[in-house]
Amino acid sequence: MTRRFLCALMLALCSVASSLAVLKEKDLPRTLGVLKAELKDNYERQQMFMSMYEQRGARQHQMLVSYMQQCEQISLMLYSQSAENTFDMAYACQQATNLSQDLKRRNSRMHQYDKIIVQLRQEIERYDALIQSLKSMPPVSARDADSVVSVYDSILMQAIDSLAEKADSIKAVRDTIKGKPEAVGQTRGKGPKESREDTGHPLYLRGQELLDREECLKYAESIKANLQRFLDSMENENTYYQSVTAKVAEIDSFAQERYKVLQSDIFKNGSENYFEVLAHLPMYVLRAQMAVRQKYKPFAGHDRTFSEWRGATVLFISVFLVLYLCLALLVSYAALRWLLPKRWRGHDFKLRLRMLNNVVGIALFAVIVMAVHASTNHNFVAMGTGLVINMAWLMEVIFLSLYIRLHGEEMRHAAIIYMPLMLTAFIVILMRIVLIPNMLVNLVLPPLMLALCVWQLVVTKRHRSHLPVLDMVYIHLTTIAMVVCTVASWSGYTLLAVQILVWWTFQLAAIMTITCLYDLMGMYERKVLVKRLAAGRSGGVGAGALSGQEQESILQAMRRGDFIGQTWFYDLMRRTFLPIMGVASVLLSFYWAAQIFEMTSLCEKIFLTDFVKQSNLIRLSLYRLCLVAALWFVFRFLNYGICCLYTHTRRTLIATGQTLNVTLARNVIAILCWGAYLLITLAVLEVPKSGISIVGAGLATGLGFAMQSILENFFYGINLMAGRVHVGDYIECDGILGKVESITYQSTQIVTADGSVIAFLNSALFSKNFKNMTRNHRYELVKIPVGVAYGSNVQQVRQMLVQAITPLCGQTDAEGHSVARTDVPVNVVFANFGDSSVDLLVCIWMRVEDKIALTAKVRET
């Protein structure tokens, strides 16, 4: 903030200095007067900024001194660390990396200083030229004659003297002509300089002009002196800053080398397996004792030269954290057990008490530790409490998620199952806080992990059946993580076991958080959102007045997007925000776990480094892959939202009862959205245009022949979607009549009257000349043959048939549509003379979907 303010002050000073400007006035005296006024105004404003700069400059200098001292302190800390103390070395390397990153952020603003220095130099040169110009104006003072009078100025002065002498001669001749010879004599008796002063030649300044020039010189020289002082201060500060930069670059380079050693020790080299440790246990115990004594025992003169990282401070913070966690849990239990009002407890309070105690107690513990962290000025206490705060809130998230999602007896079993993992994580963080030596970690952690792993296996076997399916999955993953950590620690990779354990704890907290949010949104959906949608659709009748089947129908309609205007934000959270949180949690969990070994900068480097880097093909990194995955959820929601919005708009515009066909529009929207996603993905992965062209040409050539029939069906499908056939139409193709169920780019699926599902390729529909039975009015002319014996009264038979069938045609189906056309009467016509009867045809315009039922009724009649 101070550096930015100083930059602003410097820019203001430069703008004040550069604001000086005079234009061509009436004459030179007026120009000098305007210049004097401008210089005076600039000088006064510069004085005001100058006082502010001196105050801020002192603070800036003090900050740079403090920054240099911090740099020296970190360098001493870094160079004095032993490779045997991994936690110490990681802490020192992280401090050096943080210092380097802070310096890089400052360097991003250093170009402003460079610009200001250039501007100051330009302004000093300009004022220097202005001062020289003012001093060189005749008459030149004696003190400035040697510095400002050049060869050309001497020539000009001689020319002025010559012009003055000529002017005296001309005046003498003029006076002689007018009869004034004494004037000539008097003029000649004067010296040349005196003569020029009396004539008042315009090339010389006189009177007020000389005073204005002196004032201009005074202000200009003062402004130039101030600018020079500012320039010297800026250059000195820049030089000092560059020395700090070089020092930080040196220690950062060393820290990066140490990071590589730490990474190798954690993931590659390891140490002796624990069976070798057990074989030589006395030696390893002795080495651990020596390491602990060297690490924590106060050195001679500790009372005079106090260290925050040795002796009582380390013991105090360790005991304080353990005792206060127990105290917080006891206070929470007492408050919940005896002070909580009964009306807030509920019927299953005893079953929820253990989980609720964990939630309240850990939250109380975290708040107090935060207060200690905010009030302390000890580096060790600040570091330790900072790690504890992170772990406490991590445990709080896990227990709070379980408390919200589970019920009654499930909470008790969950608290028992997750306790080994929480205790293990707390022990690991405690080891990290006290910066425990590697020798002690290798000696203590493997048997501790074995005991906790056995505990985890036992409680998982006993209590897993009492938890929901999703939590059973989480429990099994936790058990696997504990087993892997135990095997790694016994194999000699103790630090790797620590890293895996902490990573899974963070990952589990993230998974629990996302799962809890999904459950909360599900509760909101069932208890609030459904009621609002039901009230809006049924004119004030809430979801409470609806049956379970009707509520389920509303939920299905909501998930189809029928209420997109009311549920867009809910859909955005559920379909986009929470899945993106899941993707981001993978990177964030690794990043947070890296804090245990203070390797967050290395973690960032791993995320951003391209593990596949083909400059002319593609670039892949963990960050790019996660970004592509997150963009997939974004474009999935865009596709869903735009399709639903289009469908909603079309539904409001069409007439009631008219069939709505949005298949083609949905497909076009999908092509546009996913096409845009593909282009953005290619840009994120930095796939070059030439590569896209080559790949596209190859695919087009190879797939062109293989996809000939597919493309044919594709274009026929577009033709059908354009309006020739709608979903719900009855079509007949190759003697098969059925209702269109779906239309895709490759086939059209119909359902026949007997329930059979038949799919026709789109090209087959056109090649076999399908008939759309519902294209015009949804009625079909059905001809039912009737035979009448020879000798019968055919006309009477016709009348009887019409009278018997007409009432049947006036009936309506379940949707209220007439099963036959009422505007066209039933007609009985002659067909043929059969072998034993006169063949008649009963012609009826039947509704296509009711054709089979009505035909059967007519035959029965």
Buried (B, 14 or more C-beta within 10 A) or exposed (E): EEBEBBBEBBBBBBEBBEEBEBEEEEEBBBBBBBBBBBBBBBBEBBEEBBEBBEEBBEEBBEEBEEBBEBBEEBBEBBEEBEEBBBBBBBBBBBBBBBBBBEBEEBEEEBEBBEBBBEBBBBBBEBBBEBBEEBBBBBBBEEEBEEEBBEEEBEEBBEEBBEEBEEBBEEBBEEBEEEEBEEBBEEBEEEEEEEBBBEBEBEBBBEEEBBBBBEBBBBBBBBBBEBBBEBBEBBBEBBEBBEEBBEBBEEBBEBBBEBBEBBBEBBEEEBBEBBEEBEEEEEEBBEBBEEBBEEBBEBEEEEEEEEEBBBBEBBEEBBEBBEEBBEBBBEBBBEBBEEEBEEEEBEEEBEBBBBBBBBBBBBBBBBEBBBEBBEEBEEEBBBBBBBBBBBBBBBBBBBBBBBBBBBEBEBBBBBBBBBBBBBBBBBBBBBBBBBBBBBBBBBBBBBBBBBEBBEBBBEBBEEBBEBBEEEBBEBBEBBBEBBBBBBBBBBBBBBBBBBBBBBBBBBBBBBBBBBBBBBBEBEEEBEEEBBBBBBBEEBEEEEBEEBEEEBBEEBBEEBBEBBBBEEBBEBBBBBBBBBBBBBBBBBBBBBBBBBBBBBBBBBBBEBBEEBEEEEEEBBBBBBBBBBBBBBBBBBBBBBBBBBBBBBBBEEEEEEEEEEEEBBBBBBBBBBEEBBEBBEEBBBEBBBBBEEBEEEEEEEEEEEEEEEBEEEEBBBEBBBBBBEEBBBBEBBBBBEEEBBBBBEBBBBBBBBBEEEEEEBEBBBBBBBEEEBEBBBBEEBBBEBEBEBEBEEEEEBEEBBEEBBEEBBEBBEEEEEEEEBBBBEEEBBBBEEBEEEEEBBBBBBBBBBBBBBBBBBBEBBEEE
